């Protein structure tokens, strides 16, 4: 299964993609094969590096977002 994350400004499908990864309030995780929403990770004070680590642990292969700063990259 291909997993794709969208860095968004809200938890609902269709919420805007944030202009910068650092501004996202949620990460929406999708099955890239079926477009099914699998999970929503809310920032809740997590750093960019923590969010990136969560994506790595979940085996997410792509992230749709604006530019990344060094901590998240």
PQR file of N, CA, C, O and H, with PARSE charges and radii, in Angstrom:
ATOM      1  N   UNK A   1       0.851  -1.175   0.000 -0.4000 1.5000
ATOM      2  CA  UNK A   1       0.000   0.000   0.000 -0.0000 2.0000
ATOM      3  C   UNK A   1       0.895   1.237   0.000  0.5500 1.7000
ATOM      4  O   UNK A   1       1.819   1.342   0.807 -0.5500 1.4000
ATOM      5  N   UNK A   2       0.621   2.153  -0.892 -0.4000 1.5000
ATOM      6  CA  UNK A   2       1.301   3.434  -0.959 -0.0000 2.0000
ATOM      7  C   UNK A   2       0.577   4.407  -0.045  0.5500 1.7000
ATOM      8  O   UNK A   2      -0.624   4.632  -0.201 -0.5500 1.4000
ATOM      9  H   UNK A   2      -0.129   2.067  -1.548  0.4000 1.0000
ATOM     10  N   UNK A   3       1.300   4.989   0.914 -0.4000 1.5000
ATOM     11  CA  UNK A   3       0.698   5.966   1.819 -0.0000 2.0000
ATOM     12  C   UNK A   3       1.198   7.357   1.451  0.5500 1.7000
ATOM     13  O   UNK A   3       2.390   7.566   1.222 -0.5500 1.4000
ATOM     14  H   UNK A   3       2.275   4.806   1.042  0.4000 1.0000
ATOM     15  N   UNK A   4       0.259   8.305   1.400 -0.4000 1.5000
ATOM     16  CA  UNK A   4       0.558   9.689   1.070 -0.0000 2.0000
ATOM     17  C   UNK A   4      -0.018  10.569   2.173  0.5500 1.7000
ATOM     18  O   UNK A   4      -1.141  10.349   2.627 -0.5500 1.4000
ATOM     19  H   UNK A   4      -0.709   8.135   1.586  0.4000 1.0000
ATOM     20  N   UNK A   5       0.749  11.560   2.598 -0.4000 1.5000
ATOM     21  CA  UNK A   5       0.285  12.505   3.616 -0.0000 2.0000
ATOM     22  C   UNK A   5       0.045  13.863   2.965  0.5500 1.7000
ATOM     23  O   UNK A   5       0.773  14.271   2.060 -0.5500 1.4000
ATOM     24  H   UNK A   5       1.661  11.739   2.229  0.4000 1.0000
ATOM     25  N   UNK A   6      -0.977  14.548   3.438 -0.4000 1.5000
ATOM     26  CA  UNK A   6      -1.239  15.927   3.049 -0.0000 2.0000
ATOM     27  C   UNK A   6      -1.119  16.784   4.297  0.5500 1.7000
ATOM     28  O   UNK A   6      -1.794  16.528   5.294 -0.5500 1.4000
ATOM     29  H   UNK A   6      -1.568  14.216   4.174  0.4000 1.0000
ATOM     30  N   UNK A   7      -0.264  17.801   4.253 -0.4000 1.5000
ATOM     31  CA  UNK A   7      -0.109  18.735   5.369 -0.0000 2.0000
ATOM     32  C   UNK A   7      -1.180  19.807   5.197  0.5500 1.7000
ATOM     33  O   UNK A   7      -1.090  20.642   4.297 -0.5500 1.4000
ATOM     34  H   UNK A   7       0.284  18.010   3.443  0.4000 1.0000
ATOM     35  N   UNK A   8      -2.187  19.783   6.057 -0.4000 1.5000
ATOM     36  CA  UNK A   8      -3.370  20.613   5.854 -0.0000 2.0000
ATOM     37  C   UNK A   8      -3.605  21.596   7.002  0.5500 1.7000
ATOM     38  O   UNK A   8      -2.952  21.546   8.044 -0.5500 1.4000
ATOM     39  H   UNK A   8      -2.259  19.105   6.788  0.4000 1.0000
ATOM     40  N   UNK A   9      -4.562  22.485   6.764 -0.4000 1.5000
ATOM     41  CA  UNK A   9      -4.946  23.471   7.776 -0.0000 2.0000
ATOM     42  C   UNK A   9      -6.152  23.016   8.589  0.5500 1.7000
ATOM     43  O   UNK A   9      -6.720  23.808   9.341 -0.5500 1.4000
ATOM     44  H   UNK A   9      -5.092  22.526   5.917  0.4000 1.0000
ATOM     45  N   UNK A  10      -6.549  21.765   8.453 -0.4000 1.5000
ATOM     46  CA  UNK A  10      -7.670  21.221   9.205 -0.0000 2.0000
ATOM     47  C   UNK A  10      -7.743  19.721   9.058  0.5500 1.7000
ATOM     48  O   UNK A  10      -7.012  19.144   8.252 -0.5500 1.4000
ATOM     49  H   UNK A  10      -6.088  21.121   7.842  0.4000 1.0000
ATOM     50  N   UNK A  11      -8.614  19.069   9.823 -0.4000 1.5000
ATOM     51  CA  UNK A  11      -8.682  17.612   9.847 -0.0000 2.0000
ATOM     52  C   UNK A  11      -9.577  16.984   8.780  0.5500 1.7000
ATOM     53  O   UNK A  11      -9.553  15.768   8.593 -0.5500 1.4000
ATOM     54  H   UNK A  11      -9.208  19.538  10.478  0.4000 1.0000
ATOM     55  N   UNK A  12     -10.361  17.796   8.085 -0.4000 1.5000
ATOM     56  CA  UNK A  12     -11.356  17.242   7.168 -0.0000 2.0000
ATOM     57  C   UNK A  12     -10.829  17.135   5.740  0.5500 1.7000
ATOM     58  O   UNK A  12     -10.088  18.005   5.284 -0.5500 1.4000
ATOM     59  H   UNK A  12     -10.380  18.784   8.237  0.4000 1.0000
ATOM     60  N   UNK A  13     -11.212  16.067   5.032 -0.4000 1.5000
ATOM     61  CA  UNK A  13     -10.859  15.990   3.615 -0.0000 2.0000
ATOM     62  C   UNK A  13     -11.351  17.252   2.912  0.5500 1.7000
ATOM     63  O   UNK A  13     -12.460  17.723   3.167 -0.5500 1.4000
ATOM     64  H   UNK A  13     -11.814  15.360   5.403  0.4000 1.0000
ATOM     65  N   UNK A  14     -10.535  17.781   2.047 -0.4000 1.5000
ATOM     66  CA  UNK A  14     -10.902  19.012   1.362 -0.0000 2.0000
ATOM     67  C   UNK A  14     -10.375  20.261   2.040  0.5500 1.7000
ATOM     68  O   UNK A  14     -10.437  21.343   1.456 -0.5500 1.4000
ATOM     69  H   UNK A  14      -9.635  17.399   1.841  0.4000 1.0000
ATOM     70  N   UNK A  15      -9.849  20.144   3.272 -0.4000 1.5000
ATOM     71  CA  UNK A  15      -9.230  21.301   3.915 -0.0000 2.0000
ATOM     72  C   UNK A  15      -7.990  21.698   3.113  0.5500 1.7000
ATOM     73  O   UNK A  15      -7.351  20.858   2.478 -0.5500 1.4000
ATOM     74  H   UNK A  15      -9.798  19.265   3.746  0.4000 1.0000
ATOM     75  N   UNK A  16      -7.667  22.971   3.153 -0.4000 1.5000
ATOM     76  CA  UNK A  16      -6.557  23.518   2.359 -0.0000 2.0000
ATOM     77  C   UNK A  16      -5.212  22.914   2.765  0.5500 1.7000
ATOM     78  O   UNK A  16      -4.965  22.619   3.934 -0.5500 1.4000
ATOM     79  H   UNK A  16      -8.186  23.653   3.669  0.4000 1.0000
ATOM     80  N   UNK A  17      -4.351  22.739   1.755 -0.4000 1.5000
ATOM     81  CA  UNK A  17      -2.961  22.371   1.999 -0.0000 2.0000
ATOM     82  C   UNK A  17      -2.271  23.623   2.538  0.5500 1.7000
ATOM     83  O   UNK A  17      -2.481  24.718   2.016 -0.5500 1.4000
ATOM     84  H   UNK A  17      -4.552  22.978   0.805  0.4000 1.0000
ATOM     85  N   UNK A  18      -1.458  23.473   3.568 -0.4000 1.5000
ATOM     86  CA  UNK A  18      -0.773  24.638   4.134 -0.0000 2.0000
ATOM     87  C   UNK A  18       0.340  25.092   3.195  0.5500 1.7000
ATOM     88  O   UNK A  18       0.975  24.278   2.525 -0.5500 1.4000
ATOM     89  H   UNK A  18      -1.287  22.583   3.992  0.4000 1.0000
ATOM     90  N   UNK A  19       0.563  26.404   3.158 -0.4000 1.5000
ATOM     91  CA  UNK A  19       1.597  26.957   2.279 -0.0000 2.0000
ATOM     92  C   UNK A  19       2.994  26.514   2.709  0.5500 1.7000
ATOM     93  O   UNK A  19       3.879  26.348   1.870 -0.5500 1.4000
ATOM     94  H   UNK A  19       0.047  27.065   3.702  0.4000 1.0000
ATOM     95  N   UNK A  20       3.191  26.324   4.000 -0.4000 1.5000
ATOM     96  CA  UNK A  20       4.450  25.835   4.550 -0.0000 2.0000
ATOM     97  C   UNK A  20       4.157  24.644   5.450  0.5500 1.7000
ATOM     98  O   UNK A  20       3.141  24.626   6.145 -0.5500 1.4000
ATOM     99  H   UNK A  20       2.472  26.459   4.682  0.4000 1.0000
ATOM    100  N   UNK A  21       5.029  23.660   5.443 -0.4000 1.5000
ATOM    101  CA  UNK A  21       4.842  22.501   6.306 -0.0000 2.0000
ATOM    102  C   UNK A  21       4.695  22.940   7.752  0.5500 1.7000
ATOM    103  O   UNK A  21       3.895  22.376   8.499 -0.5500 1.4000
ATOM    104  H   UNK A  21       5.854  23.674   4.878  0.4000 1.0000
ATOM    105  N   UNK A  22       5.465  23.945   8.148 -0.4000 1.5000
ATOM    106  CA  UNK A  22       5.473  24.423   9.528 -0.0000 2.0000
ATOM    107  C   UNK A  22       4.132  25.009   9.959  0.5500 1.7000
ATOM    108  O   UNK A  22       3.869  25.118  11.156 -0.5500 1.4000
ATOM    109  H   UNK A  22       6.114  24.403   7.541  0.4000 1.0000
ATOM    110  N   UNK A  23       3.285  25.388   9.013 -0.4000 1.5000
ATOM    111  CA  UNK A  23       1.994  25.998   9.332 -0.0000 2.0000
ATOM    112  C   UNK A  23       0.849  24.986   9.387  0.5500 1.7000
ATOM    113  O   UNK A  23      -0.273  25.347   9.742 -0.5500 1.4000
ATOM    114  H   UNK A  23       3.499  25.300   8.040  0.4000 1.0000
ATOM    115  N   UNK A  24       1.114  23.742   9.045 -0.4000 1.5000
ATOM    116  CA  UNK A  24       0.018  22.762   9.024 -0.0000 2.0000
ATOM    117  C   UNK A  24      -0.476  22.484  10.440  0.5500 1.7000
ATOM    118  O   UNK A  24       0.300  22.487  11.396 -0.5500 1.4000
ATOM    119  H   UNK A  24       2.026  23.449   8.757  0.4000 1.0000
ATOM    120  N   UNK A  25      -1.773  22.245  10.555 -0.4000 1.5000
ATOM    121  CA  UNK A  25      -2.347  21.866  11.846 -0.0000 2.0000
ATOM    122  C   UNK A  25      -2.624  20.372  11.906  0.5500 1.7000
ATOM    123  O   UNK A  25      -2.808  19.807  12.984 -0.5500 1.4000
ATOM    124  H   UNK A  25      -2.404  22.243   9.779  0.4000 1.0000
ATOM    125  N   UNK A  26      -2.651  19.734  10.730 -0.4000 1.5000
ATOM    126  CA  UNK A  26      -2.935  18.301  10.653 -0.0000 2.0000
ATOM    127  C   UNK A  26      -2.150  17.660   9.520  0.5500 1.7000
ATOM    128  O   UNK A  26      -1.748  18.316   8.560 -0.5500 1.4000
ATOM    129  H   UNK A  26      -2.502  20.193   9.855  0.4000 1.0000
ATOM    130  N   UNK A  27      -1.948  16.368   9.664 -0.4000 1.5000
ATOM    131  CA  UNK A  27      -1.451  15.546   8.568 -0.0000 2.0000
ATOM    132  C   UNK A  27      -2.532  14.528   8.269  0.5500 1.7000
ATOM    133  O   UNK A  27      -2.883  13.714   9.122 -0.5500 1.4000
ATOM    134  H   UNK A  27      -2.275  15.835  10.444  0.4000 1.0000
ATOM    135  N   UNK A  28      -3.053  14.576   7.066 -0.4000 1.5000
ATOM    136  CA  UNK A  28      -4.052  13.600   6.638 -0.0000 2.0000
ATOM    137  C   UNK A  28      -3.319  12.502   5.878  0.5500 1.7000
ATOM    138  O   UNK A  28      -2.604  12.783   4.915 -0.5500 1.4000
ATOM    139  H   UNK A  28      -2.767  15.237   6.372  0.4000 1.0000
ATOM    140  N   UNK A  29      -3.491  11.258   6.304 -0.4000 1.5000
ATOM    141  CA  UNK A  29      -2.805  10.124   5.707 -0.0000 2.0000
ATOM    142  C   UNK A  29      -3.789   9.380   4.808  0.5500 1.7000
ATOM    143  O   UNK A  29      -4.864   8.975   5.252 -0.5500 1.4000
ATOM    144  H   UNK A  29      -4.071  11.030   7.086  0.4000 1.0000
ATOM    145  N   UNK A  30      -3.414   9.204   3.544 -0.4000 1.5000
ATOM    146  CA  UNK A  30      -4.285   8.557   2.553 -0.0000 2.0000
ATOM    147  C   UNK A  30      -3.640   7.306   1.986  0.5500 1.7000
ATOM    148  O   UNK A  30      -2.416   7.204   1.904 -0.5500 1.4000
ATOM    149  H   UNK A  30      -2.541   9.532   3.183  0.4000 1.0000
ATOM    150  N   UNK A  31      -4.474   6.360   1.599 -0.4000 1.5000
ATOM    151  CA  UNK A  31      -4.039   5.215   0.813 -0.0000 2.0000
ATOM    152  C   UNK A  31      -3.929   5.716  -0.622  0.5500 1.7000
ATOM    153  O   UNK A  31      -4.934   6.095  -1.224 -0.5500 1.4000
ATOM    154  H   UNK A  31      -5.468   6.442   1.666  0.4000 1.0000
ATOM    155  N   UNK A  32      -2.738   5.720  -1.166 -0.4000 1.5000
ATOM    156  CA  UNK A  32      -2.511   6.240  -2.504 -0.0000 2.0000
ATOM    157  C   UNK A  32      -3.157   5.420  -3.601  0.5500 1.7000
ATOM    158  O   UNK A  32      -3.343   5.912  -4.714 -0.5500 1.4000
ATOM    159  H   UNK A  32      -1.922   5.412  -0.677  0.4000 1.0000
ATOM    160  N   UNK A  33      -3.502   4.172  -3.302 -0.4000 1.5000
ATOM    161  CA  UNK A  33      -4.127   3.319  -4.307 -0.0000 2.0000
ATOM    162  C   UNK A  33      -5.639   3.514  -4.368  0.5500 1.7000
ATOM    163  O   UNK A  33      -6.233   3.429  -5.442 -0.5500 1.4000
ATOM    164  H   UNK A  33      -3.350   3.773  -2.398  0.4000 1.0000
ATOM    165  N   UNK A  34      -6.263   3.775  -3.216 -0.4000 1.5000
ATOM    166  CA  UNK A  34      -7.730   3.870  -3.168 -0.0000 2.0000
ATOM    167  C   UNK A  34      -8.232   5.274  -2.835  0.5500 1.7000
ATOM    168  O   UNK A  34      -9.435   5.530  -2.901 -0.5500 1.4000
ATOM    169  H   UNK A  34      -5.780   3.844  -2.343  0.4000 1.0000
ATOM    170  N   UNK A  35      -7.324   6.187  -2.479 -0.4000 1.5000
ATOM    171  CA  UNK A  35      -7.667   7.551  -2.046 -0.0000 2.0000
ATOM    172  C   UNK A  35      -8.449   7.578  -0.733  0.5500 1.7000
ATOM    173  O   UNK A  35      -9.037   8.604  -0.392 -0.5500 1.4000
ATOM    174  H   UNK A  35      -6.347   5.980  -2.425  0.4000 1.0000
ATOM    175  N   UNK A  36      -8.466   6.473   0.004 -0.4000 1.5000
ATOM    176  CA  UNK A  36      -9.165   6.405   1.285 -0.0000 2.0000
ATOM    177  C   UNK A  36      -8.361   7.138   2.356  0.5500 1.7000
ATOM    178  O   UNK A  36      -7.146   6.965   2.456 -0.5500 1.4000
ATOM    179  H   UNK A  36      -7.988   5.639  -0.274  0.4000 1.0000
ATOM    180  N   UNK A  37      -9.047   7.957   3.156 -0.4000 1.5000
ATOM    181  CA  UNK A  37      -8.415   8.615   4.301 -0.0000 2.0000
ATOM    182  C   UNK A  37      -8.202   7.569   5.390  0.5500 1.7000
ATOM    183  O   UNK A  37      -9.160   6.980   5.890 -0.5500 1.4000
ATOM    184  H   UNK A  37     -10.034   8.098   3.075  0.4000 1.0000
ATOM    185  N   UNK A  38      -6.947   7.344   5.752 -0.4000 1.5000
ATOM    186  CA  UNK A  38      -6.611   6.317   6.731 -0.0000 2.0000
ATOM    187  C   UNK A  38      -6.514   6.855   8.153  0.5500 1.7000
ATOM    188  O   UNK A  38      -6.915   6.193   9.110 -0.5500 1.4000
ATOM    189  H   UNK A  38      -6.169   7.822   5.345  0.4000 1.0000
ATOM    190  N   UNK A  39      -5.974   8.068   8.278 -0.4000 1.5000
ATOM    191  CA  UNK A  39      -5.710   8.596   9.616 -0.0000 2.0000
ATOM    192  C   UNK A  39      -5.517  10.108   9.526  0.5500 1.7000
ATOM    193  O   UNK A  39      -5.166  10.638   8.472 -0.5500 1.4000
ATOM    194  H   UNK A  39      -5.648   8.606   7.500  0.4000 1.0000
ATOM    195  N   UNK A  40      -5.747  10.788  10.634 -0.4000 1.5000
ATOM    196  CA  UNK A  40      -5.459  12.217  10.748 -0.0000 2.0000
ATOM    197  C   UNK A  40      -4.600  12.405  11.993  0.5500 1.7000
ATOM    198  O   UNK A  40      -4.991  12.022  13.095 -0.5500 1.4000
ATOM    199  H   UNK A  40      -6.031  10.357  11.491  0.4000 1.0000
ATOM    200  N   UNK A  41      -3.438  12.994  11.805 -0.4000 1.5000
ATOM    201  CA  UNK A  41      -2.530  13.298  12.909 -0.0000 2.0000
ATOM    202  C   UNK A  41      -2.622  14.800  13.153  0.5500 1.7000
ATOM    203  O   UNK A  41      -2.323  15.593  12.260 -0.5500 1.4000
ATOM    204  H   UNK A  41      -3.120  13.306  10.910  0.4000 1.0000
ATOM    205  N   UNK A  42      -3.030  15.191  14.341 -0.4000 1.5000
ATOM    206  CA  UNK A  42      -3.115  16.611  14.665 -0.0000 2.0000
ATOM    207  C   UNK A  42      -1.795  17.061  15.277  0.5500 1.7000
ATOM    208  O   UNK A  42      -1.162  16.324  16.033 -0.5500 1.4000
ATOM    209  H   UNK A  42      -3.273  14.547  15.067  0.4000 1.0000
ATOM    210  N   UNK A  43      -1.394  18.277  14.940 -0.4000 1.5000
ATOM    211  CA  UNK A  43      -0.102  18.798  15.418 -0.0000 2.0000
ATOM    212  C   UNK A  43      -0.076  18.867  16.944  0.5500 1.7000
ATOM    213  O   UNK A  43       0.844  18.330  17.562 -0.5500 1.4000
ATOM    214  H   UNK A  43      -1.908  18.876  14.326  0.4000 1.0000
ATOM    215  N   UNK A  44      -1.050  19.507  17.559 -0.4000 1.5000
ATOM    216  CA  UNK A  44      -1.132  19.593  19.022 -0.0000 2.0000
ATOM    217  C   UNK A  44       0.217  19.855  19.682  0.5500 1.7000
ATOM    218  O   UNK A  44       0.586  19.176  20.640 -0.5500 1.4000
ATOM    219  H   UNK A  44      -1.797  19.943  17.058  0.4000 1.0000
ATOM    220  N   UNK A  45       0.954  20.842  19.170 -0.4000 1.5000
ATOM    221  CA  UNK A  45       2.220  21.212  19.783 -0.0000 2.0000
ATOM    222  C   UNK A  45       3.420  20.402  19.349  0.5500 1.7000
ATOM    223  O   UNK A  45       4.534  20.667  19.802 -0.5500 1.4000
ATOM    224  H   UNK A  45       0.654  21.394  18.392  0.4000 1.0000
ATOM    225  N   UNK A  46       3.225  19.418  18.479 -0.4000 1.5000
ATOM    226  CA  UNK A  46       4.361  18.613  18.012 -0.0000 2.0000
ATOM    227  C   UNK A  46       5.257  19.461  17.121  0.5500 1.7000
ATOM    228  O   UNK A  46       4.776  20.300  16.360 -0.5500 1.4000
ATOM    229  H   UNK A  46       2.320  19.203  18.111  0.4000 1.0000
ATOM    230  N   UNK A  47       6.550  19.237  17.221 -0.4000 1.5000
ATOM    231  CA  UNK A  47       7.504  19.949  16.371 -0.0000 2.0000
ATOM    232  C   UNK A  47       7.460  19.370  14.960  0.5500 1.7000
ATOM    233  O   UNK A  47       6.881  18.309  14.728 -0.5500 1.4000
ATOM    234  H   UNK A  47       6.941  18.555  17.840  0.4000 1.0000
ATOM    235  N   UNK A  48       8.079  20.081  14.027 -0.4000 1.5000
ATOM    236  CA  UNK A  48       8.160  19.585  12.654 -0.0000 2.0000
ATOM    237  C   UNK A  48       8.903  18.256  12.599  0.5500 1.7000
ATOM    238  O   UNK A  48       8.515  17.351  11.860 -0.5500 1.4000
ATOM    239  H   UNK A  48       8.550  20.943  14.216  0.4000 1.0000
ATOM    240  N   UNK A  49       9.964  18.143  13.377 -0.4000 1.5000
ATOM    241  CA  UNK A  49      10.738  16.901  13.406 -0.0000 2.0000
ATOM    242  C   UNK A  49       9.898  15.743  13.950  0.5500 1.7000
ATOM    243  O   UNK A  49       9.995  14.623  13.448 -0.5500 1.4000
ATOM    244  H   UNK A  49      10.279  18.878  13.978  0.4000 1.0000
ATOM    245  N   UNK A  50       9.078  16.001  14.968 -0.4000 1.5000
ATOM    246  CA  UNK A  50       8.207  14.951  15.517 -0.0000 2.0000
ATOM    247  C   UNK A  50       7.190  14.493  14.475  0.5500 1.7000
ATOM    248  O   UNK A  50       6.940  13.297  14.329 -0.5500 1.4000
ATOM    249  H   UNK A  50       8.999  16.910  15.376  0.4000 1.0000
ATOM    250  N   UNK A  51       6.607  15.446  13.752 -0.4000 1.5000
ATOM    251  CA  UNK A  51       5.655  15.077  12.700 -0.0000 2.0000
ATOM    252  C   UNK A  51       6.345  14.243  11.619  0.5500 1.7000
ATOM    253  O   UNK A  51       5.796  13.245  11.154 -0.5500 1.4000
ATOM    254  H   UNK A  51       6.810  16.418  13.870  0.4000 1.0000
ATOM    255  N   UNK A  52       7.537  14.653  11.229 -0.4000 1.5000
ATOM    256  CA  UNK A  52       8.280  13.899  10.217 -0.0000 2.0000
ATOM    257  C   UNK A  52       8.588  12.486  10.705  0.5500 1.7000
ATOM    258  O   UNK A  52       8.527  11.532   9.929 -0.5500 1.4000
ATOM    259  H   UNK A  52       7.983  15.465  11.607  0.4000 1.0000
ATOM    260  N   UNK A  53       8.917  12.351  11.983 -0.4000 1.5000
ATOM    261  CA  UNK A  53       9.206  11.032  12.552 -0.0000 2.0000
ATOM    262  C   UNK A  53       7.954  10.144  12.530  0.5500 1.7000
ATOM    263  O   UNK A  53       8.040   8.951  12.240 -0.5500 1.4000
ATOM    264  H   UNK A  53       8.966  13.126  12.614  0.4000 1.0000
ATOM    265  N   UNK A  54       6.803  10.727  12.836 -0.4000 1.5000
ATOM    266  CA  UNK A  54       5.545   9.974  12.781 -0.0000 2.0000
ATOM    267  C   UNK A  54       5.304   9.463  11.370  0.5500 1.7000
ATOM    268  O   UNK A  54       4.927   8.306  11.184 -0.5500 1.4000
ATOM    269  H   UNK A  54       6.732  11.697  13.072  0.4000 1.0000
ATOM    270  N   UNK A  55       5.517  10.312  10.379 -0.4000 1.5000
ATOM    271  CA  UNK A  55       5.330   9.905   8.983 -0.0000 2.0000
ATOM    272  C   UNK A  55       6.279   8.769   8.608  0.5500 1.7000
ATOM    273  O   UNK A  55       5.892   7.831   7.912 -0.5500 1.4000
ATOM    274  H   UNK A  55       5.823  11.252  10.530  0.4000 1.0000
ATOM    275  N   UNK A  56       7.514   8.861   9.073 -0.4000 1.5000
ATOM    276  CA  UNK A  56       8.488   7.803   8.802 -0.0000 2.0000
ATOM    277  C   UNK A  56       8.058   6.500   9.461  0.5500 1.7000
ATOM    278  O   UNK A  56       8.122   5.440   8.838 -0.5500 1.4000
ATOM    279  H   UNK A  56       7.828   9.624   9.639  0.4000 1.0000
ATOM    280  N   UNK A  57       7.625   6.568  10.700 -0.4000 1.5000
ATOM    281  CA  UNK A  57       7.185   5.370  11.426 -0.0000 2.0000
ATOM    282  C   UNK A  57       5.967   4.719  10.775  0.5500 1.7000
ATOM    283  O   UNK A  57       5.781   3.506  10.870 -0.5500 1.4000
ATOM    284  H   UNK A  57       7.573   7.429  11.205  0.4000 1.0000
ATOM    285  N   UNK A  58       5.133   5.534  10.109 -0.4000 1.5000
ATOM    286  CA  UNK A  58       3.936   5.021   9.439 -0.0000 2.0000
ATOM    287  C   UNK A  58       4.231   4.561   8.004  0.5500 1.7000
ATOM    288  O   UNK A  58       3.323   4.120   7.300 -0.5500 1.4000
ATOM    289  H   UNK A  58       5.284   6.520  10.031  0.4000 1.0000
ATOM    290  N   UNK A  59       5.473   4.659   7.575 -0.4000 1.5000
ATOM    291  CA  UNK A  59       5.886   4.286   6.229 -0.0000 2.0000
ATOM    292  C   UNK A  59       5.190   5.116   5.154  0.5500 1.7000
ATOM    293  O   UNK A  59       4.844   4.601   4.091 -0.5500 1.4000
ATOM    294  H   UNK A  59       6.211   5.017   8.147  0.4000 1.0000
ATOM    295  N   UNK A  60       4.987   6.398   5.434 -0.4000 1.5000
ATOM    296  CA  UNK A  60       4.434   7.319   4.434 -0.0000 2.0000
ATOM    297  C   UNK A  60       5.532   7.598   3.412  0.5500 1.7000
ATOM    298  O   UNK A  60       6.666   7.913   3.773 -0.5500 1.4000
ATOM    299  H   UNK A  60       5.268   6.816   6.297  0.4000 1.0000
ATOM    300  N   UNK A  61       5.179   7.478   2.125 -0.4000 1.5000
ATOM    301  CA  UNK A  61       6.182   7.596   1.068 -0.0000 2.0000
ATOM    302  C   UNK A  61       6.214   8.956   0.396  0.5500 1.7000
ATOM    303  O   UNK A  61       7.191   9.280  -0.279 -0.5500 1.4000
ATOM    304  H   UNK A  61       4.258   7.222   1.831  0.4000 1.0000
ATOM    305  N   UNK A  62       5.173   9.763   0.561 -0.4000 1.5000
ATOM    306  CA  UNK A  62       5.136  11.082  -0.066 -0.0000 2.0000
ATOM    307  C   UNK A  62       4.345  12.034   0.812  0.5500 1.7000
ATOM    308  O   UNK A  62       3.404  11.631   1.496 -0.5500 1.4000
ATOM    309  H   UNK A  62       4.379   9.501   1.110  0.4000 1.0000
ATOM    310  N   UNK A  63       4.741  13.314   0.785 -0.4000 1.5000
ATOM    311  CA  UNK A  63       4.053  14.341   1.556 -0.0000 2.0000
ATOM    312  C   UNK A  63       3.717  15.493   0.616  0.5500 1.7000
ATOM    313  O   UNK A  63       4.587  16.024  -0.074 -0.5500 1.4000
ATOM    314  H   UNK A  63       5.505  13.641   0.230  0.4000 1.0000
ATOM    315  N   UNK A  64       2.449  15.867   0.601 -0.4000 1.5000
ATOM    316  CA  UNK A  64       2.012  17.019  -0.176 -0.0000 2.0000
ATOM    317  C   UNK A  64       2.001  18.210   0.767  0.5500 1.7000
ATOM    318  O   UNK A  64       1.230  18.255   1.726 -0.5500 1.4000
ATOM    319  H   UNK A  64       1.742  15.436   1.161  0.4000 1.0000
ATOM    320  N   UNK A  65       2.876  19.182   0.479 -0.4000 1.5000
ATOM    321  CA  UNK A  65       3.005  20.337   1.361 -0.0000 2.0000
ATOM    322  C   UNK A  65       3.784  21.430   0.656  0.5500 1.7000
ATOM    323  O   UNK A  65       4.278  21.255  -0.458 -0.5500 1.4000
ATOM    324  H   UNK A  65       3.502  19.146  -0.300  0.4000 1.0000
ATOM    325  N   UNK A  66       3.880  22.554   1.331 -0.4000 1.5000
ATOM    326  CA  UNK A  66       4.743  23.626   0.860 -0.0000 2.0000
ATOM    327  C   UNK A  66       6.180  23.299   1.258  0.5500 1.7000
ATOM    328  O   UNK A  66       6.485  22.171   1.645 -0.5500 1.4000
ATOM    329  H   UNK A  66       3.479  22.696   2.236  0.4000 1.0000
ATOM    330  N   UNK A  67       7.057  24.292   1.158 -0.4000 1.5000
ATOM    331  CA  UNK A  67       8.472  24.079   1.488 -0.0000 2.0000
ATOM    332  C   UNK A  67       8.675  23.560   2.906  0.5500 1.7000
ATOM    333  O   UNK A  67       7.908  23.859   3.821 -0.5500 1.4000
ATOM    334  H   UNK A  67       6.809  25.209   0.844  0.4000 1.0000
ATOM    335  N   UNK A  68       9.746  22.764   3.055 -0.4000 1.5000
ATOM    336  CA  UNK A  68      10.127  22.220   4.355 -0.0000 2.0000
ATOM    337  C   UNK A  68      11.342  22.966   4.882  0.5500 1.7000
ATOM    338  O   UNK A  68      12.240  23.323   4.120 -0.5500 1.4000
ATOM    339  H   UNK A  68      10.369  22.520   2.311  0.4000 1.0000
ATOM    340  N   UNK A  69      11.364  23.199   6.180 -0.4000 1.5000
ATOM    341  CA  UNK A  69      12.561  23.729   6.825 -0.0000 2.0000
ATOM    342  C   UNK A  69      13.470  22.553   7.172  0.5500 1.7000
ATOM    343  O   UNK A  69      13.053  21.400   7.070 -0.5500 1.4000
ATOM    344  H   UNK A  69      10.634  22.909   6.799  0.4000 1.0000
ATOM    345  N   UNK A  70      14.692  22.831   7.577 -0.4000 1.5000
ATOM    346  CA  UNK A  70      15.681  21.796   7.833 -0.0000 2.0000
ATOM    347  C   UNK A  70      15.215  20.759   8.865  0.5500 1.7000
ATOM    348  O   UNK A  70      15.458  19.568   8.671 -0.5500 1.4000
ATOM    349  H   UNK A  70      15.031  23.768   7.660  0.4000 1.0000
ATOM    350  N   UNK A  71      14.553  21.175   9.955 -0.4000 1.5000
ATOM    351  CA  UNK A  71      14.128  20.237  11.006 -0.0000 2.0000
ATOM    352  C   UNK A  71      13.217  19.137  10.469  0.5500 1.7000
ATOM    353  O   UNK A  71      13.376  17.969  10.826 -0.5500 1.4000
ATOM    354  H   UNK A  71      14.355  22.142  10.113  0.4000 1.0000
ATOM    355  N   UNK A  72      12.290  19.494   9.634 -0.4000 1.5000
ATOM    356  CA  UNK A  72      11.362  18.495   9.102 -0.0000 2.0000
ATOM    357  C   UNK A  72      12.011  17.655   8.014  0.5500 1.7000
ATOM    358  O   UNK A  72      11.720  16.466   7.881 -0.5500 1.4000
ATOM    359  H   UNK A  72      12.161  20.442   9.343  0.4000 1.0000
ATOM    360  N   UNK A  73      12.894  18.276   7.233 -0.4000 1.5000
ATOM    361  CA  UNK A  73      13.518  17.557   6.134 -0.0000 2.0000
ATOM    362  C   UNK A  73      14.411  16.466   6.672  0.5500 1.7000
ATOM    363  O   UNK A  73      15.033  15.739   5.898 -0.5500 1.4000
ATOM    364  H   UNK A  73      13.131  19.242   7.341  0.4000 1.0000
TER
END
